[in-house]
């Protein structure tokens, strides 16, 4: 299949004046237009050129439309995804995003549709392999809530916590955790909460991943803000590295947009207009998901004689019933199901035997909660105050945003809707009958976060990564983009710093004493080639499982995973005289255990995996890698889930020196396997290299490799 045209002229209906697209040696497009509509039309056109199948797959998954092309196996996933979409007035929803959000979205999808029509018959091979064709997009396609839901998955934790609490009891929680959660839930039988409910709330929006490389979606980031008082130039710096599943193509797309009133560069999702994390001529910004619970499950009593009623303050009230129909490939009739809603939200589970309904309340169902549609407003802000005002429209997901200006000022703001709970913690399903456990309000205005001595970090509230970043950042006052990019790849183990000294108390001899000597002499860098790093990982895992103790294997792994480093050390402290023997026995287990049974493969590897890579031939064509993987869950350079989740995109934005900003977006900008830009950033990423992101006209001109002009169709004479 021929690659998209990137040189010469394309005449297309939809633009009112010529638009220039300059691509650099990495395939990053620099788009210049004479007006706003043409700019976003061209952005949609260009991103569809590079990523059409990825965009179309996202669209189908996020709208609950996979079944119509993939069959009945996706019906339950589609149904749950559809349940979590906004059901209010569309005009109200659009207004909540900003005054021109609908106009910009309309121009963007017009550009996508223009490319679909222009390239008809020459679409990417994936469409042929998957067995469907791309459809025309609508602006409302961008208004869905699926990405925000995936980034807010606390309901699954509520289910797991309820099941563990019921099985293990409050006493165990108090033994394992420094601050045990609220476990009492009067009126709620936690033993009735099943794993099926957790699977149900976890189905939303997950894209089909048919290969053995499938992994959790993974959401998180490190964001660093360095004020001018700590930089060499006097300008502030903002760095970001989101933690996502390693995929081909990348979940991010680099773009540079310029038009009257617009000049912004950075990263966006391929299916969205504007720039979500990046900079304009005045500000730089980036964000990380905030570890704040914005989803609650409520338990409602269902009328035994009318299963469409729930008990509300002593009387039976009707649920809202919406009939939805999902077309299913291979079936003549669509799958028809009921969407049930109560005053507490959408019903996600029914227990007919006990006459119970489980209802999910989520802040993302509020107007304007498809938050990344606010990005164009952020892109135009010229001061931190203007940025804060625009950020006030951000609803979901809840994020910590670092923003910096050319004066050297850095600010951190927490943005998004957060519930104020009354009468409960939200950590286990709550009784809904009496309304004594409710959300009083939703806090939405951006809230300031701490900036100390010119430094701020956001790490999804992970204290281990935060402590390492603050320690290193505080060592110098001459930060530039290059050393900050190097810090993003830091693999020093804070866990080793805190746990290894405990081994000095363990009664060890022979092989155990030698292992202790090696670990204490280790440089504590979690690299793929380090035997000591692998031994430490196995030992820490065994230690966590030992602290959890004798219990059902069903929950041992989950408890070990959720135990923080502070919780682990506190539990060892409470063990007192038994701790040295536990430290010694777990080290012996780590020495004896096969690596595959002790926490993962001995040498983690990273593969950028394509969702259609289901055969050896498809894997060879679409997958990129493998590469050595470095780091773990708590190092600055995150690597989790056996090397399948980490930071494929990294950026450092340098105010005052915009052309010194550095990025990497592995495996590459293009989703066409035959393109030179499908995998060209992967090797650079694996080597720890970054590339400049040109911003000035001079830098863009120097780096130009391809020039395309998108022109209006000349009317026939």
VOGU-3710 file (C-alpha; in Angstrom, 3 decimals, decimal comma):
1> xxxxxxxxxx> 0,000/0,000/0,000  1,494/3,414/-0,928  2,437/5,680/1,955  0,563/8,956/2,527  1,728/11,915/0,470  4,019/14,250/2,424  5,486/16,258/-0,487  3,961/18,544/-3,076  0,345/19,675/-3,184  -2,971/18,124/-2,182
11> xxxxxxxxxx> -6,124/19,898/-3,289  -8,963/19,099/-0,923  -12,411/20,412/-0,136  -12,614/21,776/3,375  -9,830/24,364/3,574  -10,389/27,981/2,667  -6,726/28,884/2,111  -3,427/27,035/1,650  -2,060/25,201/4,699  1,628/24,273/4,925
21> xxxxxxxxxx> 2,765/21,015/6,572  6,518/20,712/7,110  7,781/17,386/8,465  11,203/17,011/10,077  13,545/14,008/9,972  11,410/12,226/12,586  8,103/12,804/10,807  6,869/15,451/13,262  4,438/17,767/11,420  4,668/21,541/11,748
31> xxxxxxxxxx> 1,316/22,873/10,512  0,831/26,519/9,558  -2,564/27,936/8,549  -4,095/31,384/8,060  -7,158/30,772/10,218  -8,375/28,613/13,086  -10,714/26,344/11,145  -8,124/25,485/8,530  -5,563/24,803/11,250  -7,650/22,158/13,003
41> xxxxxxxxxx> -8,959/20,734/9,737  -5,326/20,195/8,736  -4,490/18,678/12,130  -7,268/16,104/11,701  -6,142/15,424/8,125  -2,474/14,958/9,051  -3,108/12,825/12,130  -5,406/10,603/10,068  -2,639/10,316/7,453  -0,331/8,887/10,099
51> xxxxxxxxxx> -2,666/7,067/12,505  -6,031/6,269/10,850  -6,409/2,648/11,974  -5,346/3,458/15,527  -7,826/6,349/15,559  -10,630/4,208/14,177  -9,963/1,415/16,676  -10,015/3,956/19,522  -13,288/5,416/18,210  -15,008/2,046/18,077
61> xxxxxxxxxx> -13,709/0,944/21,486  -14,528/4,225/23,218  -18,060/4,385/21,790  -18,891/0,746/22,490  -18,934/-0,292/18,834  -16,494/-3,184/18,665  -19,128/-5,917/18,426  -20,359/-4,761/15,064  -16,968/-5,523/13,499  -15,507/-8,147/15,857
71> xxxxxxxxxx> -18,516/-10,197/16,923  -20,329/-11,311/20,046  -17,217/-11,679/22,234  -17,197/-7,896/22,628  -20,869/-7,384/23,505  -20,385/-7,140/27,269  -17,470/-4,768/26,842  -19,480/-2,556/24,490  -22,501/-2,560/26,789  -20,504/-1,434/29,825
81> xxxxxxxxxx> -18,711/1,227/27,797  -22,034/2,609/26,585  -23,414/2,740/30,121  -20,722/5,222/31,188  -21,332/7,856/28,518  -22,940/11,228/29,180  -26,715/11,067/28,880  -27,561/14,743/29,307  -28,071/17,512/26,784  -25,324/17,588/24,158
91> xxxxxxxxxx> -25,364/21,386/23,872  -24,837/21,709/27,627  -21,948/19,288/27,424  -20,274/21,169/24,580  -20,616/24,520/26,366  -18,879/23,082/29,417  -15,793/22,361/27,304  -15,341/25,969/26,211  -16,882/28,514/23,859  -15,403/27,149/20,625
101> xxxxxxxxxx> -14,814/23,492/21,528  -17,585/22,275/19,218  -16,295/24,405/16,326  -12,730/23,121/16,722  -13,925/19,518/17,074  -16,041/19,935/13,934  -13,084/21,222/11,925  -10,873/18,403/13,224  -13,273/15,597/12,275  -13,881/17,236/8,902
111> xxxxxxxxxx> -10,149/16,897/8,332  -10,214/13,243/9,396  -13,116/12,580/7,035  -11,355/14,419/4,220  -8,385/12,076/4,539  -10,657/9,005/4,676  -12,301/10,102/1,425  -9,079/11,246/-0,228  -7,320/7,944/0,501  -10,264/5,690/-0,363
121> xxxxxxxxxx> -9,016/2,298/-1,521  -5,550/2,964/-0,080  -6,270/2,692/3,614  -3,743/1,047/5,950  -3,368/-2,744/5,769  -4,825/-3,120/9,255  -8,321/-2,446/7,945  -8,021/-5,365/5,545  -6,629/-7,629/8,268  -9,263/-6,575/10,800
131> xxxxxxxxxx> -12,074/-6,871/8,279  -13,713/-3,449/8,353  -13,509/-0,041/6,703  -13,245/3,370/8,345  -16,439/5,374/8,768  -17,028/9,084/8,729  -16,441/10,731/12,087  -18,822/13,038/13,930  -17,849/15,778/16,434  -19,804/13,935/19,131
141> xxxxxxxxxx> -17,414/10,992/18,739  -14,823/13,093/20,593  -17,246/13,818/23,438  -17,128/10,325/24,909  -15,930/9,576/28,467  -14,014/6,378/27,925  -10,423/7,632/28,277  -11,344/9,515/31,448  -12,999/6,397/32,880  -9,954/4,219/32,202
151> xxxxxxxxxx> -7,820/6,795/34,031  -10,217/6,725/37,026  -10,542/2,998/37,725  -11,131/3,089/41,473  -14,353/1,071/41,390  -12,345/-2,086/40,716  -10,327/-1,406/43,865  -13,559/-0,964/45,832  -14,717/-4,421/44,737  -11,390/-6,071/45,518
161> xxxxxxxxxx> -11,166/-4,357/48,910  -14,697/-5,470/49,799  -13,907/-9,065/48,866  -10,643/-9,076/50,825  -12,254/-7,437/53,842  -15,051/-9,987/53,880  -12,672/-12,924/53,551  -9,881/-11,750/55,847  -11,445/-9,411/58,394  -10,533/-6,068/59,889
171> xxxxxxxxxx> -7,796/-7,431/62,130  -5,612/-8,434/59,211  -5,903/-5,011/57,643  -4,789/-3,451/60,899  -1,783/-5,764/60,998  -0,728/-5,086/57,424  -1,415/-1,417/56,891  -0,453/1,678/58,879  -3,684/3,462/58,052  -6,422/0,852/57,573
181> xxxxxxxxxx> -9,333/1,977/55,432  -12,908/2,266/56,655  -14,127/-1,321/56,694  -17,485/-1,088/58,408  -20,396/-0,629/56,036  -23,680/-0,990/57,964  -26,381/-2,536/55,869  -23,990/-3,927/53,266  -23,098/-7,599/53,087  -19,578/-7,424/51,693
191> xxxxxxxxxx> -19,560/-11,195/51,215  -22,129/-10,651/48,453  -19,688/-8,574/46,407  -18,262/-10,928/43,790  -15,319/-10,872/41,436  -17,803/-10,692/38,561  -18,721/-7,163/39,626  -15,052/-6,132/39,483  -14,708/-7,633/36,019  -17,802/-5,725/34,889
201> xxxxxxxxxx> -16,626/-2,270/35,979  -13,228/-3,017/34,434  -14,576/-3,650/30,960  -15,014/-0,029/29,936  -13,132/1,116/26,876  -10,400/-1,464/26,830  -9,153/-1,818/23,291  -8,900/-5,315/21,822  -5,400/-6,658/22,153  -5,234/-10,074/20,577
211> xxxxxxxxxx> -1,570/-10,881/21,065  0,180/-12,363/24,040  1,662/-8,949/24,738  -1,602/-7,657/26,156  -1,186/-5,695/29,349  -3,165/-3,436/31,641  -3,834/-0,046/30,141  -1,604/1,624/32,667  -2,112/5,242/33,588  0,311/7,476/35,435
221> xxxxxxxxxx> 3,125/9,976/34,941  6,039/11,800/36,451  5,830/15,566/36,031  8,638/17,873/37,145  8,595/21,649/37,446  11,849/23,600/37,876  11,591/27,345/38,458  13,918/29,868/36,878  15,738/30,240/40,202  17,042/26,690/39,708
231> xxxxxxxxxx> 17,778/26,742/35,985  20,891/27,809/34,112  18,938/30,109/31,785  16,604/31,689/34,336  13,672/30,183/32,449  11,518/27,503/33,983  11,493/23,850/32,866  8,660/21,304/32,747  9,325/17,589/32,214  6,839/14,745/31,783
241> xxxxxxxxxx> 6,923/10,976/31,136  3,488/9,295/31,092  3,347/5,616/32,054  1,243/3,685/29,581  1,200/0,310/27,922  4,000/-0,038/25,387  2,117/-0,045/22,098  2,773/0,270/18,409  1,882/2,912/17,476  2,415/5,155/20,483
251> xxxxxxxxxx> -0,550/6,502/22,447  0,854/10,016/21,872  1,382/12,094/18,757  3,770/15,052/18,423  2,517/18,092/16,516  3,261/21,812/16,079  0,344/24,150/15,269  0,591/27,766/14,091  -2,078/30,241/12,935  -3,210/33,734/13,984
261> xxxxxxxxxx> -3,930/33,372/17,714  -2,267/29,942/17,860  1,322/28,821/18,317  1,668/25,590/20,282  3,775/22,419/20,133  3,771/19,178/22,061  1,832/15,960/22,425  -1,789/15,060/21,919  -3,769/11,865/21,596  -3,947/11,036/17,845
271> xxxxxxxxxx> -7,743/11,287/17,924  -7,969/14,727/19,556  -7,422/18,324/18,411  -4,949/20,715/19,989  -2,033/19,903/22,284  -2,625/18,356/25,710  0,943/18,559/27,057  3,386/21,009/25,541  4,053/24,717/25,270  3,125/27,893/23,448
281> xxxxxxxxxx> 5,248/31,056/23,280  4,380/31,964/26,888  3,787/28,821/28,951  4,742/25,164/29,238  2,558/22,562/30,947  2,156/18,845/31,584  0,021/16,641/33,797  -0,123/13,407/35,754  -3,141/11,456/36,957  -3,952/12,204/40,594
291> xxxxxxxxxx> -4,476/9,213/42,884  -7,850/10,434/44,117  -10,896/8,167/44,265  -13,659/9,587/42,058  -15,764/6,417/41,730  -18,034/4,887/44,359  -20,231/1,814/44,394  -23,575/1,960/46,177  -25,685/-1,009/47,206  -29,415/-0,566/46,592
301> xxxxxxxxxx> -32,389/-2,720/47,612  -34,466/-3,953/44,673  -38,210/-4,501/44,945  -38,787/-8,298/44,905  -42,048/-7,830/43,002  -40,795/-5,131/40,633  -37,115/-5,494/39,694  -37,103/-2,029/38,117  -37,609/-0,274/41,469  -35,177/0,477/44,306
311> xxxxxxxxxx> -35,816/1,438/47,922  -35,332/5,151/48,531  -36,038/6,637/51,983  -38,615/4,021/52,786  -40,441/3,933/49,470  -40,026/2,144/46,174  -39,014/4,415/43,293  -38,650/3,612/39,620  -35,269/3,286/37,997  -34,701/5,134/34,748
321> xxxxxxxxxx> -34,700/2,537/31,968  -33,013/3,166/28,612  -33,105/0,550/25,862  -29,884/0,254/23,875  -29,138/-1,923/20,869  -25,695/-3,070/19,786  -25,201/-4,353/16,233  -23,241/-7,610/16,330  -21,232/-9,054/13,467  -22,630/-12,435/12,455
331> xxxxxxxxxx> -26,068/-11,795/13,947  -29,131/-10,587/12,112  -30,614/-8,950/15,194  -28,789/-6,488/17,449  -28,059/-7,274/21,062  -30,679/-5,413/23,101  -30,092/-4,518/26,715  -31,392/-2,183/29,404  -29,405/0,672/30,828  -30,669/1,156/34,368
341> xxxxxxxxxx> -30,092/4,358/36,334  -30,927/5,395/39,896  -30,368/8,607/41,822  -26,880/7,271/42,634  -25,771/6,588/39,071  -25,721/3,719/36,591  -26,554/0,168/37,664  -23,529/-2,034/36,899  -24,626/-5,242/38,611  -27,772/-7,031/39,782
351> xxxxxxxxxx> -28,016/-9,773/42,419  -31,416/-11,321/41,752  -31,085/-13,829/44,613  -30,491/-11,152/47,258  -32,575/-8,459/45,508  -29,638/-6,037/45,308  -28,424/-3,572/42,705  -24,883/-2,200/42,539  -24,776/1,361/41,290  -21,661/3,224/40,175
361> xxxxxxxxxx> -21,366/6,943/40,735  -18,554/8,672/38,898  -17,652/12,312/38,483  -17,103/11,696/34,778  -20,828/11,691/34,079  -21,006/15,435/34,739  -21,244/17,908/31,811  -17,882/18,627/30,202  -16,112/15,573/31,585  -14,464/14,655/28,276
371> xxxxxxxxxx> -11,739/16,883/29,629  -9,103/16,803/26,902  -11,451/18,805/24,684  -10,422/21,700/26,936  -6,887/21,457/25,509  -7,339/24,186/22,864  -8,250/26,635/25,647  -5,063/25,721/27,511  -3,089/26,115/24,284  -4,036/29,813/24,015
381> xxxxxxxxxx> -3,323/30,898/27,601  -0,622/33,558/27,891  -0,305/33,760/31,690  -0,561/31,283/34,541  -3,762/33,036/35,679  -5,299/32,604/32,216  -4,196/28,975/32,237  -5,805/28,454/35,642  -9,076/29,931/34,337  -9,066/27,630/31,312
391> xxxxxxxxxx> -8,167/24,670/33,511  -11,324/25,342/35,491  -13,222/23,637/32,652  -11,242/20,421/33,139  -13,498/17,756/34,691  -11,986/14,284/34,208  -9,647/12,602/34,810  -8,451/14,247/38,002  -4,926/15,480/37,278  -1,997/17,302/38,824
401> xxxxxxxxxx> -0,864/19,942/36,333  2,510/21,688/36,375  2,616/24,969/34,457  5,539/27,374/34,016  6,039/30,736/32,325  8,918/32,565/30,671  9,442/34,656/33,809  10,637/31,506/35,555  7,514/30,958/37,669  6,278/27,401/38,297
411> xxxxxxxxxx> 2,887/26,404/39,684  1,193/23,083/40,344  -2,587/22,787/40,230  -4,913/19,859/40,895  -7,733/19,996/38,363  -10,925/18,041/37,900  -14,018/17,108/39,823  -13,582/15,416/43,190  -16,421/14,275/45,453  -16,898/15,462/49,009
421> xxxxxxxxxx> -18,225/12,376/50,813  -20,517/12,455/53,819  -20,700/9,490/56,171  -18,358/7,134/54,357  -14,877/6,823/52,866  -15,810/5,330/49,516  -13,313/2,503/49,908  -15,952/-0,229/49,992  -19,501/-0,298/48,572  -21,831/1,857/50,658
431> xxxxxxxxxx> -25,466/1,447/51,616  -27,677/3,727/49,487  -31,056/3,162/51,117  -31,002/5,866/53,812  -28,998/8,464/51,898  -26,766/8,832/54,973  -23,767/8,129/52,767  -23,739/10,612/49,939  -21,713/13,033/47,878  -22,324/16,509/49,252
441> xxxxxxxxxx> -20,671/18,403/46,401  -18,132/18,215/43,615  -15,046/20,410/43,989  -14,000/21,577/40,535  -11,902/24,734/40,742  -8,153/24,132/40,243  -6,508/23,729/43,641  -2,891/24,890/44,177  -0,271/22,322/45,205  3,043/22,857/46,915
451> xxxxxxxxxx> 6,030/24,410/45,165  9,022/24,300/47,501  12,249/26,177/46,801  11,480/26,412/43,107  10,702/22,704/42,670  7,547/20,675/42,300  6,827/17,077/41,295  3,709/15,065/40,566  3,992/11,266/40,694  0,410/9,961/41,023
461> xxxxxxxxxx> 0,986/10,436/44,770  3,716/7,766/44,770  5,951/8,861/47,691  8,889/6,688/46,622  9,305/8,224/43,178  8,582/11,658/44,620  11,294/11,334/47,264  13,915/10,316/44,705  13,013/13,159/42,350  13,091/15,774/45,104
471> xxxxxxxxxx> 16,428/14,494/46,396  18,123/14,707/42,993  16,467/17,957/41,936  17,589/19,652/45,127  21,265/18,955/44,396  21,735/21,700/41,809  20,561/25,136/40,690  21,707/25,062/37,081  19,194/22,697/35,503  18,912/22,486/31,739
481> xxxxxxxxxx> 16,808/20,314/29,484  19,480/17,624/28,901  20,180/16,688/32,547  16,458/16,827/33,313  15,851/14,366/30,468  18,560/12,152/31,980  16,785/12,273/35,363  13,654/10,855/33,697  15,702/7,702/33,040  16,928/7,349/36,627
491> xxxxxxxxxx> 16,704/3,729/37,838  18,050/4,124/41,384  16,068/1,962/43,828  14,805/3,877/46,838  13,243/0,603/47,998  16,730/-0,911/48,146  17,997/2,121/50,066  15,382/1,507/52,756  15,166/-2,287/52,857  18,741/-3,484/52,444
501> xxxxxxxxxx> 20,016/-2,023/55,772  17,477/-4,290/57,493  19,418/-7,290/56,228  22,261/-6,451/58,618  20,078/-7,839/61,444  19,359/-11,154/59,674  21,117/-14,336/60,888  22,842/-15,396/57,662  25,750/-17,650/56,824  27,248/-19,294/53,765
511> xxxxxxxxxx> 25,360/-18,527/50,545  22,956/-16,225/52,370  25,786/-14,142/53,862  27,436/-13,874/50,437  24,134/-12,752/48,892  23,791/-10,111/51,606  27,327/-8,897/50,898  26,558/-8,595/47,172  23,316/-6,724/47,795  24,900/-4,291/50,256
521> xxxxxxxxxx> 27,716/-3,586/47,745  25,266/-3,181/44,826  24,989/0,308/43,316  21,182/-0,056/43,595  20,587/0,631/39,909  17,702/-1,459/38,567  19,121/-2,386/35,172  18,303/-5,364/33,009  21,854/-6,711/33,218  22,193/-6,511/36,992
531> xxxxxxxxxx> 22,085/-9,864/38,826  21,801/-7,980/42,104  18,770/-6,030/40,862  17,063/-9,294/39,941  17,936/-10,867/43,287  16,652/-7,835/45,167  13,372/-7,931/43,205  12,865/-11,588/44,054  13,712/-11,007/47,715  11,404/-8,015/48,065
541> xxxxxxxxxx> 8,569/-10,047/46,534  9,128/-12,943/48,910  9,345/-10,519/51,829  6,010/-8,943/50,937  4,349/-12,340/50,683  5,840/-13,386/54,018  4,518/-10,273/55,745  1,081/-10,911/54,308  1,289/-14,327/55,951  -0,786/-17,456/55,691
551> xxxxxxxxxx> -4,035/-16,749/53,876  -5,925/-17,693/50,794  -3,773/-17,539/47,694  -6,600/-15,638/46,025  -5,686/-12,458/47,903  -2,057/-12,903/48,857  -0,733/-11,488/45,602  -3,186/-8,567/45,660  -2,274/-7,652/49,223  1,425/-7,865/48,470
561> xxxxxxxxxx> 0,987/-5,620/45,425  -0,944/-2,978/47,357  1,351/-2,779/50,340  3,314/0,476/50,191  6,988/0,592/51,136  6,060/2,390/54,362  3,437/-0,281/55,103  6,002/-3,039/54,543  8,609/-1,481/56,827  5,995/-0,743/59,490
571> xxxxxxxxxx> 4,782/-4,353/59,392  8,352/-5,595/59,827  8,769/-3,232/62,772  5,641/-4,651/64,388  7,027/-8,168/63,912  9,928/-7,181/66,252  11,902/-10,292/67,222  10,505/-12,298/64,336  11,689/-9,876/61,670  15,378/-11,000/61,428
581> xxxxxxxxxx> 14,372/-14,623/60,834  11,809/-13,531/58,235  14,448/-11,444/56,442  16,834/-14,402/56,373  14,280/-16,997/55,231  12,926/-14,828/52,428  16,435/-14,150/51,125  17,050/-17,896/51,068  13,813/-18,361/49,132  14,872/-15,701/46,653
591> xxxxxxxxxx> 18,158/-17,510/46,080  16,435/-20,861/45,548  13,356/-19,800/43,590  13,324/-19,926/39,800  13,074/-16,327/38,563  9,876/-17,026/36,634  8,168/-18,002/39,894  9,551/-15,116/41,864  8,196/-12,014/40,239  8,812/-12,180/36,524
601> xxxxxxxxxx> 11,472/-12,966/33,958  15,132/-12,588/34,908  15,717/-9,989/32,197  12,733/-7,716/31,558  12,225/-6,829/27,912  10,135/-4,132/26,258  8,195/-4,796/23,066  6,042/-2,132/21,435  3,163/-4,441/20,614  0,482/-3,954/17,971
611> xxxxxxxxxx> -3,091/-5,117/18,731  -3,227/-7,176/15,518  0,089/-8,974/16,053  -1,527/-12,398/16,517  0,693/-14,520/14,273  4,479/-14,766/13,865  4,217/-12,981/10,517  2,086/-10,189/11,980  4,407/-9,854/14,972  7,401/-9,484/12,678
621> xxxxxxxxxx> 5,590/-6,830/10,654  3,893/-4,791/13,369  5,743/-5,271/16,668  8,857/-3,258/17,479  11,508/-4,732/19,755  12,336/-6,350/22,042  14,625/-3,981/23,918  16,211/-4,332/27,336  13,975/-2,948/30,075  15,312/-0,990/33,021
631> xxxxxxxxxx> 13,625/0,166/36,219  10,693/-1,083/38,288  7,388/0,174/39,720  8,987/2,773/41,969  12,099/3,948/40,167  11,812/7,272/38,347  11,995/5,317/35,080  8,952/3,153/35,666  8,746/-0,390/34,313  5,918/-2,658/35,446
641> xxxxxxxxxx> 3,918/-5,709/34,444  6,908/-7,703/33,227  8,113/-4,866/31,039  4,793/-4,069/29,353  4,025/-0,695/31,009  6,306/2,338/31,208  7,145/5,646/29,528  7,334/5,475/25,747  6,861/9,260/25,522  9,094/11,736/27,343
651> xxxxxxxxxx> 9,422/15,487/27,033  11,244/18,413/28,610  9,916/21,868/27,719  12,335/24,766/28,198  10,819/28,222/28,582  12,863/31,097/27,071  14,729/28,456/25,047  11,843/26,772/23,276  14,019/25,247/20,561  15,967/23,466/23,325
661> xxxxxxxxxx> 12,894/21,452/24,286  13,509/17,697/24,031  11,125/14,810/23,261  10,955/11,129/22,370  7,854/9,259/21,225  8,604/5,583/20,671  8,309/3,670/18,503  7,591/6,541/16,066  5,153/9,061/14,653  3,661/6,898/11,914
671> xxxxxxxxxx> 1,393/3,861/12,168  2,384/2,629/8,673  4,864/-0,274/9,114  6,594/0,582/5,836  7,142/4,196/6,844  10,617/5,211/8,025  8,852/6,824/10,971  7,099/3,673/12,211  10,033/2,577/14,394  12,752/5,200/14,020
681> xxxxxxxxxx> 12,397/6,555/17,568  12,488/3,116/19,206  16,253/2,644/19,041  16,820/6,207/20,260  14,410/5,543/23,132  16,185/2,319/24,075  19,533/4,143/24,091  18,139/6,919/26,293  18,365/9,561/23,575  15,946/12,465/23,020
691> xxxxxxxxxx> 15,405/14,745/20,037  14,767/18,500/19,755  11,236/19,744/19,149  11,604/22,740/16,841  9,417/25,754/17,561  10,846/28,890/15,993  10,405/29,457/12,260  14,170/29,280/11,841  14,467/25,929/13,622  11,524/24,474/11,707
701> xxxxxxxxxx> 13,082/25,605/8,418  16,495/24,141/9,296  14,963/20,783/10,178  12,564/20,554/7,221  12,679/17,301/5,258  9,280/17,291/3,557  6,925/20,086/2,593  3,256/19,532/1,764  0,741/22,211/0,824  -2,941/21,505/1,395
711> xxxxxxx> -4,865/23,746/-0,999  -8,540/24,436/-1,552  -10,089/22,736/-4,551  -10,150/25,271/-7,392  -13,725/25,715/-8,608  -14,245/24,495/-12,178  -14,645/27,264/-14,735
//
